[in-house]
Amino acid sequence: MTTQADTMEKIVALCRRRGFIFGSSEIYGGIGGFWDYGPLGTELKRNIKEAWWFDMVRNPPVGPGGVEFQMVGVDCSIIMNPKVWEASGHVGGFSDPMVDCRHCKGRFRADQLDETPCPMKPSKMVGQSDKCELTEPRAFNLMFQTYVGALQDETSIAYLRPETAQGIFVNFKNVLDTSRVKLPFGIAQMGKSFRNEINPRNYTFRSREFEQYEIEFFCHPSEADMWYEFWRDVRHRWYTDLGLESEKLRLREHVGDELAHYAKSCADVEYDFPFGLSELEGIANRTDFDLKAHIDKSGKDLSYFDDQRKERYVPYVIEPSGGIDRSVLAFITEAYSFDESRASPQFMKFHPRLAPIKAAVFPLVAKDGMPDIAEPMYREIKKRFACQYDPKQSIGKRYARMDEAGTPFCFTIDGQTKEDGTVTVRDRDDASQIRIDKSRCVEYLQDKLGL
Ligand code: ATP
């Protein structure tokens, strides 16, 4: 019987072997909580980011009651004035309660002891072995600290941003003044964030360096509940539209104590990974908490004059905040397929928009004039779709490689091509093969991929 742990192990092995994900600085033994994307992973991640940017920013969904709103982007610096993090509460409060073990010298999150195996005795959880000597919980700030400039003292301390959201809030006025946006509107940003997580784990799921995609959607306070529901549903649907099976995807509303003190409502989009249901994205009604905190700290006016309502107010904010690396992992997990009856049992069933390579072109053998037909075909297809050309190895091995990369279609040029101009098209998902005229490959891909 295949267990969930086996599935995870197979996914990790395939990602390593096929160049989706590598450990960071592997030749030096790696570094916990940091990861690199290889050629296939880079294309996959890029496709996810492009899908998000296109669907949320360039061509955003229409709002409730047919309201069309504007979305614009920003791309802010990772290191910001440290006062930003004082205003946002990260300097004082962005901490997890931690306990240390005097015996093994490990440091663990106090709220996760029940699920963290003891490093000295992994069959038991932390605190359950006779040898564990745990300290009282202490707060540990998750922000990475650095120094700006030549002097390394208290005055030059700065932080690597732990979220992209604050760059949006501090630029709220700049965007208003320069881009003619009117409420309701959203500002989007994607980029790197850093958190000194105590237990980076579950592969790339909890990393110390990761990418986020975040939207701050500004609206009138009286409409915030409506926009919250809108964005919660839009973000949930986005994942299903890109192929995350709806039974594995859950939308969970926070209740009671779980709600952050500044949030009026919040929901998590969770995915059922082999290691359990875990958060991909949170959607929150953050009220006017963030803008007001920056008004107080900076002394600048970040209110908005609504010329339709003839009213000045501090907007409410709906924040859909997701992790790109967690999405990559969810899409990889979902795509991973195993069918013993196939010549190539492992294949990655990526949604066409996300597949790192959309098509491959193979001459059956690298002689008999076949490359002369295959190469121009490849050059034509790659103008429109990410395409690979591979003239080597047995055809079965080449199909297997493309199945593991998640390439939806392979075109093979064989002896018959020279006679009647047709090529074989092989479908990744059911390994079926048909013949089409070689001049129709681009059209065929357009049609089948819907791109
Ligand atoms: P968690 O409870 O899992 O630590 P969080 O609720 O602290 O996450 P947020 O601060 O809401 O996370 O960050 C928004 C999104 O950023 C999360 O939904 C997640 O997708 C992503 N994210 C947060 N921390 C990490 C991390 N350590 N590694 C990868 N992605 C992360």
Residues whose N, C-alpha, C, O or C-beta is under 5 A from the ligand:
A	BS01	ATP	E197 T204 F205 R206 S207 F210 Q212 E279 L280 E281 G282 S321 G322 G323 R326
